[in-house]
């Protein structure tokens, strides 16, 4: 079955691509989740107008994400944690802790957008990646300090 993608879908393609997929995948997954339309001549014409609006909205989101990313590059946050003997942290620093610290600084960033490559289990300075948009990443300098 041929479908037109309404959203960027990693495994299939970009917005507006005409792709061939299995019938069940289209009917049970793509169409109910509004990721794609069935590729009929009427839907193709209707999608051209929708595509202009989607691209305009996406470019606005990209500009906003770039603006936030440039502000985040200059920010450093400190996270106080309890430590035991030899400065070992009880547990580890979580993405929620980092999101809360950023929230205190005035940045509304979801914890799912924060990426920690390795668990933070010691005091020190870390660079934490924040994925604001599929095309925009930023790093935040995070100080893990004694409480």
N, C-alpha and C positions, 0 to 999 in steps of 0.2 A: 504494500500500500504506500502510495506517495503522500507525504505530509510536508507542510510548511512550518518551519520552526518559529515560534513566537518569542522564545527566549534563547539565550546562549545555553547550550547543553553540551557539557564537556565531551561526551562520547559520540555525539552526532554532528554538531556544527554550530554555526553562528546564527543570529537572528536573520530570518528571511531565506535561509537555505532550503532548497527543495531536496528532501532525502527520501530514500526508499527504506522502509522498515517492515517488519513482520506485522500482520494484521492484529494479532493479539497484543503486541507491545503498544501499537498505536491506540487501539480501543480501550485497553485496560490501564495504561499508564500515561501516555503522552497527552491524549485528548482530555481525560478527566482532570488532570493536573494543570490544564491550560498551557502546556508547553508547546503544543502544535495544533494545527488545523488540518483537516483532510484537504488535499490539494485539488480543489475543483476550480474551474475558471472564475466563478463568482468569488470564492474565498481568496484567490490570488489577487484579484482587483481590490477587494476590501482590505487585504493585508497591506497593500502599498501605502494607504493612508495611515493605517495603524503604525506601520514601520517608521514613518516620519516622526510621529509623536514619541514612540519608544526611543528612537535615537536622540531626540532632543532632550528627553528626560535623562537618558544615560549620560549624555555629555555634561549636563548640569550636575549630576551626582559625581562625575569624575572630577570636575573643577572643585567641588566642595571637598572631596576626599584629598585632593592635592593641597588645598589650603590648610586642612587639618593636619596633614602629614608634615608640612613645613613648620607648623607650630609645635608639633610633637617632637621634632628633631631637637628643639632648643629646651625641652623640658627634662628635668630629672626628678624622679620621685624616690622617697625613702620609705622602706617598709620595716617597721620595728617588729622584731620577733623575739620570742623567749629562747634563751640558749642555756645549755648545760655546761658540763665540764669541757674544757678544751674548745670552747666556742662552737659546739655542735648544736644545730637547730633541732628543736622538737618538731618532727614532721618536715614539710617543705613549703616553699612559697608557691601559692596557687595563682591561677589566672584571675580568680575572683578577688584576691587581695590586691593585685595590680590594677584591676578595673576599679576597685573602690578608691585606691589612691589617685587614679586619674580622674575619677568623679569629683574628688575633693578639689582638684586643680581646675575643674570646670569643663572637663571633656567627658561627654556621654559616650563611652565606648563599651560595647558588649564584650563579655568575657570570652565568647567564642571566637572573637576576632584577634585575640591575643595568643601568640604562639610561643611556647617555651620549648626549646629543642631538647634540653636535658633538665631533669628536676633540679631546682635550686635548693640545695641542702647545706649551704655554708654562707657565712658572712662574706660580703664583698660587693663589688660593682659588676653588674650584668647588663648586657644589651638585649632587650626583649623586643621581638618583632611583632608589629601590629599590622594586620592585613585589613586596610580600610575599604578597599575596592579590589576587584580582581586584577586591576592593572596598577594599583598603588599600594606600596608597602612603606612602613615607617619603622624606625627604631626608637625605643625609649630607654634612656639610661636609668637603671634601677639600682638603688643602693639598698642592700639588705644590712640593717644595723641592729645592734643589741637594744632590747627594750628597756 
